[in-house]
Amino acid sequence: MSMTLGCKVGFLGGGGLAQALIGGLLSRGFNPEQIKVADTELHVHERLQEKHVVVSMDYTDAVQDVDIIVLGLEWDVLCQVLPTLADQLNNKLILSLQRCTNLDTLAKLLKNDRIIRVISNLPAQIQTGAHGMYAHTFISEADRTLATQVVSSTGLVVWVAQESDLNAVSAVSGSGSAYFFYLMESMIRAGRNLGLDEKSATALTLQTALGAAQMAISSGLSPTDLRKNLISAQDETRAALEVFDRLSVSQGIQTALAAAQKSSQMQVQELSDRTKSSN
């Protein structure tokens, strides 16, 4: 399906998440000539030139004659770059991929408060991402719609009601891929211990993870209902899940995500305090 936004998008930084968004836009038929990217890394240039987007070493080039600017640089680099571009960024729609930079900190640095924060995750690189987004109430519905169109090119978009909710998004989906990889590692190891070879244990685990996710998405049933259906039908499933309950696995997962949320909150606050003290 061809994607027509009627605008140009500039990327400051062409790293992993930026490349994911670019790939998502192109996969929807977005014109590569409407995408500008500035990055100082040669290997990034090589990858992006293959996609036929406009690439430059000069950050100024990426913000000229564009409607949306995506911030994909590391924070320390961004702090050096943005003050030199402030006049050109004035009143343009900004999408920030910075996990730990709140809107107030960004607005002061940009001298622009038309900003939307995006918390993304690794599967965005294959257009199966899960994104949390937040903007102040004064951001127009048109800007929200436009931002949703851009970000949804790489997966699911969920808007949250308050900025602090993005810390929970970071804990659940931003870091969530690592939790599933951890579970996969454990299942593969268990399969080997039970007598399967590495290749078979890996293939069965990965396909089972894919199938479970697709069932949870498409069946119309909740994960709880799906789990209960399996327990009632299979004694071996019940035996395994009873061990999980005895080991308090569910409580452990909830405690772990609470720790991730707290870490996110602390990083946001530390960066905000550090920025204030440097001004």
C-alpha positions as CSV (number, residue, x, y, z in Angstrom):
1,M,0.0,0.0,0.0
2,S,1.4,3.4,-1.0
3,M,1.9,5.9,1.8
4,T,1.4,9.6,1.0
5,L,1.9,12.0,3.9
6,G,2.4,15.1,1.8
7,C,5.4,16.0,3.9
8,K,9.2,15.5,4.2
9,V,10.9,13.9,7.1
10,G,14.3,14.8,8.4
11,F,16.3,12.5,10.7
12,L,19.0,13.8,13.0
13,G,20.9,10.5,13.5
14,G,20.6,7.4,11.4
15,G,21.0,4.7,14.0
16,G,19.0,1.5,14.6
17,L,15.6,3.0,15.6
18,A,15.9,5.7,12.9
19,Q,16.7,3.1,10.3
20,A,13.7,1.1,11.5
21,L,11.4,4.1,11.0
22,I,13.0,4.8,7.6
23,G,12.6,1.2,6.5
24,G,9.0,1.2,7.7
25,L,8.1,4.3,5.7
26,L,9.8,2.9,2.6
27,S,8.0,-0.4,3.0
28,R,4.7,1.5,2.9
29,G,5.6,3.2,-0.4
30,F,6.9,6.5,1.1
31,N,9.0,8.4,-1.5
32,P,12.7,8.0,-0.4
33,E,13.4,11.5,-1.8
34,Q,11.2,12.9,0.9
35,I,13.5,11.5,3.6
36,K,16.6,13.3,4.7
37,V,19.2,11.9,7.2
38,A,22.2,13.4,8.8
39,D,24.8,11.2,10.5
40,T,28.6,11.4,10.8
41,E,29.1,7.6,10.7
42,L,30.2,6.3,7.3
43,H,28.7,2.8,7.8
44,V,25.3,4.5,8.4
45,H,25.7,6.4,5.1
46,E,26.4,3.2,3.3
47,R,23.3,1.5,4.6
48,L,21.0,4.5,3.9
49,Q,22.4,5.2,0.5
50,E,21.2,1.7,-0.5
51,K,17.7,2.9,0.4
52,H,18.1,5.9,-1.9
53,V,17.3,8.4,0.8
54,V,19.1,11.8,1.0
55,V,22.1,11.4,3.3
56,S,24.5,14.0,4.6
57,M,27.2,14.5,7.1
58,D,25.9,18.0,7.9
59,Y,23.0,18.1,10.4
60,T,21.8,21.4,8.9
61,D,21.0,19.6,5.7
62,A,18.5,17.2,7.4
63,V,16.4,20.0,8.9
64,Q,16.0,22.2,5.8
65,D,12.8,22.1,3.9
66,V,11.3,19.3,6.1
67,D,8.0,19.2,8.0
68,I,8.9,16.5,10.7
69,I,12.2,16.1,12.4
70,V,13.1,12.8,14.2
71,L,15.7,13.0,16.9
72,G,17.7,9.8,16.8
73,L,21.0,11.0,18.2
74,E,22.6,10.0,21.5
75,W,21.7,12.7,24.1
76,D,25.3,14.1,24.5
77,V,25.6,14.5,20.8
78,L,22.1,16.0,20.6
79,C,23.1,18.6,23.2
80,Q,25.9,19.8,21.0
81,V,24.0,19.8,17.8
82,L,20.6,21.2,18.7
83,P,21.6,24.7,19.9
84,T,23.1,25.4,16.5
85,L,19.9,24.4,14.8
86,A,17.4,26.0,17.1
87,D,16.2,28.7,14.7
88,Q,15.6,26.1,11.9
89,L,13.7,23.8,14.2
90,N,11.3,26.5,15.4
91,N,7.7,25.3,15.1
92,K,8.5,22.1,13.3
93,L,6.9,18.9,14.5
94,I,9.6,17.0,16.5
95,L,9.5,13.2,17.2
96,S,11.9,12.3,19.9
97,L,13.3,8.8,20.2
98,Q,15.2,9.7,23.3
99,R,14.1,7.3,26.1
100,C,15.2,9.3,29.1
101,T,14.6,12.9,28.0
102,N,11.3,14.5,29.1
103,L,9.4,17.1,27.1
104,D,10.4,20.0,29.3
105,T,14.1,19.3,28.9
106,L,13.7,18.9,25.1
107,A,11.6,22.0,24.8
108,K,14.2,24.2,26.6
109,L,17.0,22.8,24.4
110,L,14.9,23.1,21.2
111,K,13.2,26.4,22.0
112,N,10.1,24.6,20.6
113,D,7.4,22.7,22.4
114,R,5.8,21.0,19.4
115,I,7.3,17.7,20.5
116,I,6.1,14.2,20.7
117,R,8.0,11.5,22.6
118,V,8.2,8.0,21.3
119,I,9.4,4.9,23.2
120,S,10.2,2.2,20.7
121,N,11.7,-1.3,20.8
122,L,13.9,-3.6,18.9
123,P,11.3,-5.4,16.8
124,A,10.6,-2.1,15.1
125,Q,13.5,-3.0,12.9
126,I,11.4,-5.7,11.3
127,Q,8.1,-3.6,11.3
128,T,6.7,-5.5,14.4
129,G,7.5,-2.9,17.0
130,A,5.4,-1.8,20.0
131,H,5.6,2.0,20.5
132,G,4.3,4.2,23.3
133,M,3.7,7.9,22.5
134,Y,2.9,11.0,24.5
135,A,2.3,14.6,23.7
136,H,1.1,17.6,25.7
137,T,-2.6,18.3,25.3
138,F,-1.9,21.4,23.2
139,I,-0.4,19.3,20.4
140,S,-3.0,19.3,17.6
141,E,-4.9,16.3,16.5
142,A,-3.4,16.7,13.0
143,D,0.1,16.4,14.5
144,R,-0.9,13.4,16.5
145,T,-2.4,11.7,13.4
146,L,0.7,12.5,11.4
147,A,3.1,11.2,14.1
148,T,1.0,8.0,14.3
149,Q,1.2,7.5,10.6
150,V,5.0,7.8,10.6
151,V,5.6,5.6,13.7
152,S,2.9,2.9,12.9
153,S,4.9,2.1,9.8
154,T,7.0,0.0,12.1
155,G,4.4,-1.5,14.3
156,L,1.7,-0.9,17.0
157,V,1.2,2.6,18.4
158,V,-0.3,3.2,21.9
159,W,-0.8,6.8,23.1
160,V,-0.5,7.2,26.9
161,A,-2.4,9.7,29.0
162,Q,0.5,11.2,30.9
163,E,4.3,11.5,30.3
164,S,5.2,9.4,33.4
165,D,3.4,6.5,31.8
166,L,6.2,6.3,29.3
167,N,8.4,4.8,32.1
168,A,5.9,1.9,32.3
169,V,6.0,1.6,28.5
170,S,9.8,1.4,28.6
171,A,9.6,-1.3,31.2
172,V,6.9,-3.4,29.4
173,S,7.7,-3.1,25.7
174,G,10.8,-0.9,25.5
175,S,12.8,-3.6,27.3
176,G,10.3,-6.4,26.8
177,S,12.1,-8.1,23.9
178,A,14.9,-8.9,26.3
179,Y,12.6,-10.7,28.7
180,F,11.2,-12.9,25.9
181,F,14.7,-13.6,24.6
182,Y,15.6,-14.6,28.2
183,L,12.7,-17.0,28.4
184,M,13.6,-18.4,25.0
185,E,17.2,-19.0,26.2
186,S,15.9,-20.9,29.2
187,M,13.5,-23.0,27.2
188,I,16.3,-23.9,24.7
189,R,18.6,-24.8,27.6
190,A,15.8,-26.9,29.1
191,G,15.2,-28.7,25.8
192,R,18.9,-29.6,25.6
193,N,18.8,-30.9,29.1
194,L,15.8,-33.0,28.3
195,G,17.7,-34.7,25.4
196,L,17.0,-32.5,22.3
197,D,19.8,-31.3,20.2
198,E,20.6,-27.5,20.0
199,K,19.0,-27.1,16.5
200,S,15.8,-28.8,17.4
201,A,15.4,-27.2,20.8
202,T,16.0,-23.7,19.2
203,A,13.6,-24.3,16.3
204,L,10.8,-25.6,18.5
205,T,11.2,-22.8,21.0
206,L,11.2,-20.0,18.5
207,Q,8.2,-21.3,16.5
208,T,6.3,-21.9,19.7
209,A,7.0,-18.2,20.8
210,L,5.8,-17.0,17.3
211,G,2.7,-19.2,17.4
212,A,1.7,-18.2,20.9
213,A,2.0,-14.5,20.1
214,Q,0.0,-14.8,16.9
215,M,-2.7,-16.8,18.8
216,A,-2.9,-14.2,21.5
217,I,-3.3,-11.4,18.9
218,S,-5.8,-13.1,16.6
219,S,-7.9,-15.5,18.7
220,G,-9.9,-12.9,20.5
221,L,-9.1,-14.6,23.8
222,S,-7.0,-13.2,26.6
223,P,-3.7,-14.8,27.4
224,T,-5.3,-15.9,30.7
225,D,-8.1,-17.7,28.8
226,L,-5.6,-19.3,26.4
227,R,-3.5,-20.5,29.3
228,K,-6.5,-21.9,31.2
229,N,-7.7,-23.8,28.0
230,L,-4.3,-25.5,27.8
231,I,-4.2,-26.4,31.5
232,S,-7.6,-28.1,31.3
233,A,-6.5,-30.1,28.2
234,Q,-2.9,-31.1,29.0
235,D,-1.7,-32.6,32.2
236,E,2.0,-31.9,31.4
237,T,1.2,-28.2,30.9
238,R,-0.4,-28.1,34.3
239,A,2.6,-29.8,35.9
240,A,5.0,-27.2,34.4
241,L,2.8,-24.2,35.4
242,E,2.4,-25.4,38.9
243,V,6.1,-25.3,39.2
244,F,6.1,-21.7,37.9
245,D,3.5,-20.8,40.6
246,R,5.6,-22.5,43.4
247,L,8.6,-20.5,42.3
248,S,6.5,-17.3,42.2
249,V,7.5,-16.7,38.6
250,S,4.6,-14.3,38.0
251,Q,5.5,-12.2,41.1
252,G,9.2,-12.2,40.0
253,I,8.2,-10.8,36.6
254,Q,6.1,-8.1,38.1
255,T,9.0,-7.2,40.5
256,A,11.4,-7.1,37.6
257,L,9.3,-4.7,35.5
258,A,8.7,-2.5,38.5
259,A,12.5,-2.3,38.8
260,A,12.8,-1.4,35.1
261,Q,10.2,1.3,35.5
262,K,12.0,2.8,38.5
263,S,15.3,2.8,36.6
264,S,13.6,4.6,33.7
265,Q,12.2,7.2,36.1
266,M,15.6,7.7,37.7
267,Q,17.3,8.2,34.4
268,V,14.8,10.7,33.2
269,Q,15.2,12.7,36.5
270,E,19.0,12.5,36.5
271,L,19.2,13.7,32.9
272,S,16.8,16.6,33.7
273,D,18.7,17.6,36.7
274,R,22.0,17.4,34.9
275,T,20.7,19.5,32.0
276,K,19.4,22.2,34.5
277,S,22.7,22.4,36.3
278,S,24.6,22.8,33.1
279,N,22.5,25.8,32.0
